[in-house]
Each structure stands twice: as C-alpha cells, then as structure tokens.
Amino acid sequence: MADTATTASAAAAASAANASSDAPPFQLGKPRFQQTSFYGRFRHFLDIIDPRTLFVTERRLREAVQLLEDYKHGTLRPGVTNEQLWSAQKIKQAILHPDTNEKIFMPFRMSGYIPFGTPIVVGLLLPNQTLASTVFWQWLNQSHNACVNYANRNATKPSPVSKFIQGYLGAVISAVSIAVGLNVLVQKANKFTPATRLLIQRFVPFPAVASANICNVVLMRYGELEEGIDVLDSDGNLVGSSKIAARHALLETALTRVVLPMPILVLPPIVMSMLEKTSLLQARPRLLLPVQSLVCLAAFGLALPLAISLFPQMSEIETSQLEPEIAQATSSRTVVYNKGLKVSCLRTPRPAP
C-alpha cells in the first residue's frame, strides 16, 4: 500500500510539472508509445534500437537509474518532466537487463544490433563467395544472434543452457547447409550466364537465414506445443492454457521470422545490382564495398523496424477454435495470446521489479 501511494504521489508530482509537455504521462516499465497501431510500434522499436544509447556514460546511467528509483518511491524532486523520465527509462532498459539488473555486453544490446550486425550482413552479401567464406559468414551471423538471444533472455523463467545450445546448433547447421547447397546448385547451373549466376548467388543468404530462423523457433519453443500458452480475455484476465493457441503462435512466429529478414537480405542485392551499372561505380570499383556497406546500413536501420512494426505482438483467436474447456471458461467470443518474440533480438521491455 505504501509503495502504491508513493508511486501515485510521484505520478501526480510529475504530471503537475508536465502540464505543457508533449510527452505522454510517464508509466514505469511500460512502452512510451501505444502498441495497438503501426506508428506506435514503429516508434517503440526505433527507441529500442537507438544506437545513441551505446555512448551513455556510467554517470548518466546512474543518474537515470536514481531518477526512476525516486519516481518509484515518490521522492521525485520538483520540476522533473515526463520527457526526462521517459529518457531515463530508455537509457536503463537499453543498458541493464530487466531481470538481473546487470549491464548487457555492448555488442549484444538491442541498441548494438544494427552497428554490430551490419558488418555481418555486408559479409553475407559479398559477391563471389567461396565455400569457406559462405560457411564463415553464416556461422558468424547465427553466433551473433545466439549471443543476443542469450544476453536478452527472460531470466524470470530461466531456460536450461542446453536449450539455447540446441537452438544455436540447429540454426547454424540449417543455415550453412542451405547456403552451401544453393551456392553449389547455382554454380552447376550451366544454363545461366556468369552475370545471372552472380545475381542469384546474392539472394542465397535470405533462404539460408530464413530456414535457420524457423529451425531456431521450432527447437526453442517445441515445449509450448505440449504445455500450451496462456490465453487472455478482452479484460486481460487469464482464461487458461491452450495447445491450439500455442500451435498458432508457433506458426505465426515462424512466418514473421521468414518475412523480417527480407528487407535486409533482399533489398541490398537489388539496389546494388542497379548501382553497379552506373558509370561512377564502373569507373571506381573500389567504391563498391563502401557503397554496399551504406546500402546495408540503410536497409538494416530503416527497413528492420518498419518490418517488425507490421506485426502486432498479441494475436486474437475465436474461442470456438480452441479446446472446449477454454471456450467454456469465458463468455468472450475471442481471446488473445502473446505470439512470443517476433525477432529473436528485440524484446518488449518488461516492468521493473
């Protein structure tokens, strides 16, 4: 009761100082932007992957954490704005794990995903790949994803490390096998001209990464098919655990994991195939790699949050499609369920303990 009262008083003090502010009222542990619209989800994910938080100093981090603690305990100093509180929460969530409160290693933070992942994407899309380079870049990509997954795991319900290793090995094997297999098939396709073979080879990373994503989802979440997942009514009340909803969630997540890499691994090859025909790059071939890096960075930084924002995190299903005991447990015509992480590295912030 005391914590509730102090938090309420802190909220009242903050709202009084924010009468003229454009920022929405601050909510501890909640997303700043509404998740029910595409625009809200887009702004939310832009905040999550904002690379500027990589340069936050230790002192600024301590100040942000202290400000949120003051808000939580109702001891905010006068004049603190909603904007300052949202900024403090953004900094804390970008650097500290929400469950363990420990600092996440910089390359494995959400905000580091694009800066540290872009060189890997550039490597995946390099032309004239050898067998060794294909294996290396696919392995490095899946290793980076695995480290990001583990660093940002849900620590409130810890999963055995063996499950992460199983998902990692499955993703690496499937990605490398498909990438190498498709490259060999393209090289043996005598009907294609060398230029056509080169163009097709540039699109090989997409099916390899997409198949690895599906494999990872299945290996990491197959247990949900046996245990079921929680379904909620329109008021957010728990109705029960459904295996049918788990099957839907798994299929939807697998589908989104196939769609999400498309702008990153499909757009750059298309753009580069056009840019390479320009007189500038034909006269200066040394510019090819820097230009490709910029194209990959642009696709990664803009297309990824756009693609992620297309898919709401919560899905709706009619109770008539679920188990009889679920349909009998609620008067609602439909229930909702959490699909799980749409992209392995981007989690929705959880409330602070």
Backbone torsions as a table, in degrees:
resi	resn	phi	psi	omega
1	MET	NA	-40.6	-178.9
2	ALA	-64.4	-43.1	179.6
3	ASP	-62.3	-39.8	179.7
4	THR	-63.8	-42.8	-178.9
5	ALA	-66.0	-42.3	-178.6
6	THR	-68.9	-37.8	177.7
7	THR	-65.4	-39.4	178.6
8	ALA	-64.2	-42.0	178.9
9	SER	-66.1	-35.9	177.5
10	ALA	-65.5	-40.3	178.9
11	ALA	-64.7	-39.1	178.5
12	ALA	-65.5	-40.7	178.8
13	ALA	-65.1	-40.9	-179.9
14	ALA	-67.1	-40.2	-179.2
15	SER	-67.9	-32.4	177.8
16	ALA	-65.9	-34.1	-179.7
17	ALA	-82.6	-2.8	-174.0
18	ASN	-120.3	22.9	-176.6
19	ALA	-58.2	-34.5	-177.1
20	SER	-103.4	9.3	-176.4
21	SER	-87.1	146.5	177.0
22	ASP	-83.5	-15.7	-178.9
23	ALA	-68.6	143.0	177.8
24	PRO	-68.0	159.7	178.0
25	PRO	-55.9	135.6	-175.9
26	PHE	-71.7	139.9	174.8
27	GLN	-131.8	118.3	-176.4
28	LEU	-64.4	125.0	177.0
29	GLY	79.3	3.2	-179.3
30	LYS	-106.8	153.3	175.4
31	PRO	-64.6	144.4	179.7
32	ARG	-69.1	-34.3	-175.2
33	PHE	-109.5	143.6	-179.2
34	GLN	-62.3	137.9	-177.2
35	GLN	-93.9	5.1	-177.8
36	THR	-86.2	-11.6	-179.4
37	SER	-121.1	157.4	178.1
38	PHE	-60.6	-43.8	-177.7
39	TYR	-63.1	-41.8	179.2
40	GLY	-63.2	-42.6	178.6
41	ARG	-66.8	-37.9	179.2
42	PHE	-63.4	-47.1	178.9
43	ARG	-64.2	-35.9	179.5
44	HIS	-63.6	-46.2	-178.4
45	PHE	-73.2	-28.6	173.1
46	LEU	-62.4	-38.8	176.9
47	ASP	-64.7	-41.4	-176.7
48	ILE	-63.9	-41.2	-174.6
49	ILE	-96.1	9.6	-178.1
50	ASP	-60.0	111.3	-176.0
51	PRO	-71.3	-11.1	-179.7
52	ARG	-64.4	-25.0	180.0
53	THR	-70.3	-13.0	176.3
54	LEU	-67.0	-21.8	-175.4
55	PHE	-101.5	10.9	177.9
56	VAL	-68.9	131.9	-179.2
57	THR	-77.6	163.4	178.0
58	GLU	-60.5	-39.1	179.4
59	ARG	-64.2	-43.5	179.9
60	ARG	-65.7	-36.1	177.7
61	LEU	-63.7	-45.5	179.0
62	ARG	-61.0	-40.5	179.5
63	GLU	-64.2	-40.7	179.7
64	ALA	-64.8	-44.7	179.4
65	VAL	-63.0	-42.1	-179.2
66	GLN	-66.0	-38.6	179.0
67	LEU	-62.5	-41.7	178.7
68	LEU	-68.5	-35.5	175.9
69	GLU	-65.3	-40.9	178.0
70	ASP	-62.2	-41.2	178.3
71	TYR	-62.8	-45.2	-177.3
72	LYS	-61.1	-37.2	-176.3
73	HIS	-98.5	6.8	175.4
74	GLY	73.4	27.2	-178.3
75	THR	-117.4	29.5	179.7
76	LEU	-63.3	138.0	175.2
77	ARG	-72.2	153.0	-179.5
78	PRO	-62.7	144.9	174.5
79	GLY	93.8	-3.7	178.5
80	VAL	-71.3	130.1	-175.8
81	THR	-97.3	163.5	174.8
82	ASN	-59.0	-39.3	-179.4
83	GLU	-59.9	-41.4	178.4
84	GLN	-65.3	-38.9	-179.8
85	LEU	-69.0	-42.9	177.5
86	TRP	-63.3	-40.2	179.4
87	SER	-64.3	-41.5	178.9
88	ALA	-63.3	-41.7	-179.5
89	GLN	-67.5	-38.3	177.8
90	LYS	-60.7	-43.1	-179.9
91	ILE	-64.6	-47.0	-178.1
92	LYS	-62.7	-45.6	-177.4
93	GLN	-69.9	-24.9	179.5
94	ALA	-76.6	-25.4	-171.4
95	ILE	-111.7	-38.6	-174.8
96	LEU	-102.1	140.5	175.3
97	HIS	-68.0	133.4	-174.5
98	PRO	-67.1	-22.1	-177.9
99	ASP	-98.0	-43.7	-177.2
100	THR	-93.1	-17.3	-178.0
101	ASN	64.3	18.4	177.7
102	GLU	-97.1	153.6	-180.0
103	LYS	-69.7	135.8	177.0
104	ILE	-87.9	135.1	179.6
105	PHE	-55.8	131.5	-169.1
106	MET	-49.5	-47.7	-178.6
107	PRO	-64.2	-16.9	-176.4
108	PHE	-105.6	7.6	175.1
109	ARG	-77.6	159.4	174.4
110	MET	-58.5	-42.5	-177.5
111	SER	-69.5	-16.6	178.7
112	GLY	-96.3	-1.5	-174.4
113	TYR	-63.3	-43.0	-179.2
114	ILE	-75.6	-50.6	179.6
115	PRO	-58.3	-40.4	-177.8
116	PHE	-88.7	-19.3	-179.9
117	GLY	-88.9	-25.4	-178.1
118	THR	-59.6	-45.1	177.3
119	PRO	-58.0	-32.6	178.6
120	ILE	-69.4	-41.3	178.1
121	VAL	-63.1	-41.3	177.2
122	VAL	-59.0	-43.7	178.5
123	GLY	-63.6	-40.1	179.0
124	LEU	-62.4	-33.6	-173.8
125	LEU	-97.8	7.9	177.8
126	LEU	-62.0	138.2	178.0
127	PRO	-75.6	163.8	176.0
128	ASN	54.4	48.5	-179.3
129	GLN	-71.2	140.1	171.1
130	THR	-87.4	171.3	177.5
131	LEU	-60.1	-44.4	-178.2
132	ALA	-64.8	-42.5	-178.8
133	SER	-69.1	-35.4	176.7
134	THR	-61.8	-47.8	179.1
135	VAL	-62.5	-42.8	-176.8
136	PHE	-62.9	-49.7	-175.7
137	TRP	-68.9	-36.3	176.4
138	GLN	-66.7	-41.1	177.7
139	TRP	-64.1	-44.3	-178.9
140	LEU	-63.9	-40.0	179.4
141	ASN	-62.7	-47.5	-179.7
142	GLN	-68.9	-32.2	177.2
143	SER	-66.8	-42.4	177.6
144	HIS	-62.6	-45.0	178.1
145	ASN	-60.5	-41.6	-179.0
146	ALA	-63.9	-41.5	179.2
147	CYS	-65.7	-39.8	177.6
148	VAL	-65.0	-43.4	178.2
149	ASN	-57.9	-47.4	-176.1
150	TYR	-69.7	-40.4	-178.8
151	ALA	-65.3	-28.1	-177.4
152	ASN	-111.1	23.9	-178.5
153	ARG	-67.1	161.1	173.7
154	ASN	-79.2	107.5	-175.7
155	ALA	-87.9	-2.9	177.4
156	THR	-75.5	-29.3	175.3
157	LYS	-126.0	78.2	-172.6
158	PRO	-62.6	134.3	174.7
159	SER	-97.1	149.8	178.1
160	PRO	-62.2	144.1	179.9
161	VAL	-59.0	-29.9	-179.6
162	SER	-59.6	-31.6	179.4
163	LYS	-68.5	-39.9	176.7
164	PHE	-65.0	-41.8	179.4
165	ILE	-64.1	-40.9	179.0
166	GLN	-61.1	-46.1	178.4
167	GLY	-64.2	-39.3	179.9
168	TYR	-64.3	-48.9	-178.7
169	LEU	-63.6	-40.9	178.3
170	GLY	-62.5	-42.2	-179.8
171	ALA	-66.5	-43.0	-179.6
172	VAL	-63.7	-47.6	-177.7
173	ILE	-62.0	-45.3	-178.4
174	SER	-67.8	-41.7	-179.1
175	ALA	-64.6	-48.0	-178.6
176	VAL	-65.7	-42.8	-177.6
177	SER	-61.7	-47.1	-177.1
178	ILE	-70.2	-41.3	179.8
179	ALA	-62.5	-46.8	-179.7
180	VAL	-66.9	-43.6	-179.1
181	GLY	-61.9	-44.9	179.9
182	LEU	-67.2	-38.8	177.5
183	ASN	-61.4	-42.1	179.1
184	VAL	-64.1	-42.6	179.7
185	LEU	-63.1	-42.4	-179.6
186	VAL	-64.7	-42.0	-178.9
187	GLN	-65.7	-28.3	-179.5
188	LYS	-89.0	-4.2	-179.6
189	ALA	-79.7	93.6	-175.4
190	ASN	-71.3	-17.5	-178.7
191	LYS	-71.6	-20.0	-178.2
192	PHE	-88.2	146.2	172.8
193	THR	-74.7	159.7	178.1
194	PRO	-55.1	-38.4	179.8
195	ALA	-66.0	-39.7	179.2
196	THR	-67.5	-41.8	178.1
197	ARG	-60.4	-41.8	180.0
198	LEU	-63.1	-40.9	179.9
199	LEU	-65.3	-43.9	-179.7
200	ILE	-64.6	-39.9	-179.1
201	GLN	-61.0	-28.6	-179.8
202	ARG	-67.7	-22.0	-179.7
203	PHE	-94.1	-2.6	-179.4
204	VAL	-60.6	-39.2	-178.5
205	PRO	-57.8	-30.1	-177.6
206	PHE	-64.1	-55.4	178.3
207	PRO	-61.9	-30.4	178.6
208	ALA	-66.7	-47.2	-179.6
209	VAL	-68.8	-40.6	-179.9
210	ALA	-61.8	-43.5	179.2
211	SER	-66.0	-37.2	177.4
212	ALA	-64.3	-38.7	178.4
213	ASN	-62.7	-43.0	178.9
214	ILE	-63.9	-44.9	179.8
215	CYS	-59.9	-42.6	-179.9
216	ASN	-63.2	-43.2	179.9
217	VAL	-61.3	-46.9	-177.5
218	VAL	-63.7	-46.1	-177.1
219	LEU	-68.8	-35.3	-176.8
220	MET	-80.0	-27.0	-170.3
221	ARG	-123.5	13.3	-178.5
222	TYR	-63.0	-25.2	179.1
223	GLY	-62.4	-27.8	179.7
224	GLU	-65.1	-28.4	179.7
225	LEU	-65.9	-27.6	179.4
226	GLU	-90.5	-35.0	-175.8
227	GLU	-93.9	-26.1	-175.9
228	GLY	85.3	169.5	176.5
229	ILE	-127.0	159.6	-177.6
230	ASP	-71.2	138.7	172.4
231	VAL	-119.0	143.0	-174.1
232	LEU	-121.6	149.7	175.5
233	ASP	-83.7	-174.8	-175.4
234	SER	-65.1	-20.5	179.1
235	ASP	-93.7	2.4	179.3
236	GLY	85.7	9.5	179.5
237	ASN	-83.4	141.1	179.7
238	LEU	-69.4	125.6	179.4
239	VAL	-95.3	-40.9	-179.6
240	GLY	167.5	-169.8	-179.9
241	SER	-114.1	127.6	-173.1
242	SER	-122.7	128.2	175.1
243	LYS	-76.0	-31.5	179.3
244	ILE	-67.7	-42.5	176.7
245	ALA	-63.4	-35.0	178.1
246	ALA	-63.7	-40.0	178.5
247	ARG	-64.6	-42.5	177.1
248	HIS	-62.6	-43.6	-178.8
249	ALA	-62.2	-41.7	-179.4
250	LEU	-64.8	-43.2	179.4
251	LEU	-65.9	-41.4	-179.1
252	GLU	-67.5	-40.7	179.1
253	THR	-66.0	-41.2	177.7
254	ALA	-61.7	-40.3	179.2
255	LEU	-64.4	-44.8	-179.9
256	THR	-65.6	-34.5	178.2
257	ARG	-67.5	-22.9	175.1
258	VAL	-79.0	-40.0	-176.2
259	VAL	-73.1	-39.4	-172.1
260	LEU	-60.8	-38.3	179.0
261	PRO	-73.2	-10.3	-173.7
262	MET	-57.9	-50.5	-178.3
263	PRO	-64.9	-26.4	-177.2
264	ILE	-81.7	-36.8	-173.7
265	LEU	-106.5	-7.5	179.7
266	VAL	-108.9	-42.2	-178.8
267	LEU	-62.6	-48.8	-178.7
268	PRO	-56.8	-43.9	177.3
269	PRO	-60.3	-37.5	179.3
270	ILE	-66.3	-46.0	-179.3
271	VAL	-64.2	-44.0	-178.3
272	MET	-66.4	-35.0	178.9
273	SER	-63.2	-28.6	177.2
274	MET	-82.8	-41.2	-177.7
275	LEU	-67.0	-32.4	-178.1
276	GLU	-66.2	-18.6	179.2
277	LYS	-85.2	-7.4	-179.4
278	THR	-73.8	152.9	-178.5
279	SER	-65.1	-30.4	-179.1
280	LEU	-61.9	-50.8	-177.4
281	LEU	-76.6	-28.5	176.2
282	GLN	-69.5	-31.8	178.3
283	ALA	-83.0	-23.7	-177.9
284	ARG	-130.3	74.7	-177.0
285	PRO	-62.3	-20.4	178.6
286	ARG	-66.3	-18.0	179.8
287	LEU	-81.5	-8.1	-175.8
288	LEU	-58.9	-48.8	-177.5
289	LEU	-65.8	-47.5	176.7
290	PRO	-59.5	-40.9	179.2
291	VAL	-65.3	-42.7	178.3
292	GLN	-62.8	-37.2	178.3
293	SER	-63.4	-41.7	178.7
294	LEU	-66.7	-39.7	178.4
295	VAL	-63.9	-43.5	178.2
296	CYS	-64.0	-41.1	179.0
297	LEU	-62.8	-42.7	179.2
298	ALA	-64.4	-43.3	179.3
299	ALA	-64.8	-41.5	-179.8
300	PHE	-65.6	-47.0	-172.9
301	GLY	-74.0	-29.8	-176.3
302	LEU	-107.6	-47.3	-174.8
303	ALA	-69.2	-34.2	-178.4
304	LEU	-61.9	-54.7	178.7
305	PRO	-63.3	-31.3	176.5
306	LEU	-63.5	-45.3	-179.2
307	ALA	-66.6	-42.1	179.7
308	ILE	-62.0	-38.1	-175.0
309	SER	-70.2	-14.9	179.1
310	LEU	-67.1	-26.0	-171.2
311	PHE	-111.4	114.2	174.1
312	PRO	-62.3	149.7	-179.1
313	GLN	-73.4	-32.5	-179.1
314	MET	-99.5	137.2	177.7
315	SER	-114.2	152.8	-178.6
316	GLU	-112.8	142.7	179.1
317	ILE	-146.2	145.0	179.2
318	GLU	-73.2	140.8	-178.2
319	THR	-64.6	-25.0	179.9
320	SER	-66.6	-19.2	179.0
321	GLN	-88.2	-7.1	-176.0
322	LEU	-100.6	-177.1	-179.7
323	GLU	-60.9	147.8	-178.8
324	PRO	-55.0	-38.4	-178.3
325	GLU	-67.0	-28.0	176.4
326	ILE	-71.5	-45.4	-179.3
327	ALA	-62.8	-34.0	-178.8
328	GLN	-79.1	-17.4	-174.8
329	ALA	-85.9	-5.0	-178.2
330	THR	-146.7	153.0	176.4
331	SER	-92.7	-6.8	-179.9
332	SER	-69.0	141.9	178.1
333	ARG	-74.3	-29.3	179.7
334	THR	-131.1	157.0	174.0
335	VAL	-131.4	164.7	179.8
336	VAL	-121.4	157.5	177.4
337	TYR	-146.1	154.9	178.8
338	ASN	-86.1	123.3	-177.8
339	LYS	-69.2	-19.9	-172.5
340	GLY	97.9	179.7	-176.7
341	LEU	-62.0	125.2	-179.7
342	LYS	-72.9	-39.4	175.6
343	VAL	-131.0	132.8	-165.5
344	SER	-54.1	-24.5	-173.4
345	CYS	-99.3	-6.4	-173.1
346	LEU	-116.1	103.2	179.8
347	ARG	-100.7	153.7	172.5
348	THR	-82.7	132.5	-176.6
349	PRO	-57.6	139.1	177.4
350	ARG	-98.5	151.3	-179.6
351	PRO	-57.2	144.2	178.0
352	ALA	-69.8	143.0	-178.8
353	PRO	-69.6	NA	NA
